[in-house]
Amino acid sequence: MVDHGRLFKELLSTFFIEFIDLFFPQVITYVDKNSINVLDKEIFTDVT
């Protein structure tokens, strides 16, 4: 079985700056590209 969640997290962590630039171009000017740290675990698992 393919682990889609893991693949999506890997894809997003690899291309995070490009993702922000593509979908939120107004935000990219406020992002310090050197200060982004991708966490390996979810912090909030239950948001309901």
Secondary structure, DSSP 8 states (H G I E B T S, - for coil): ---HHHHHHHHHHHSHHHHHHHH-TTTGGG--GGG----SS-S-S---
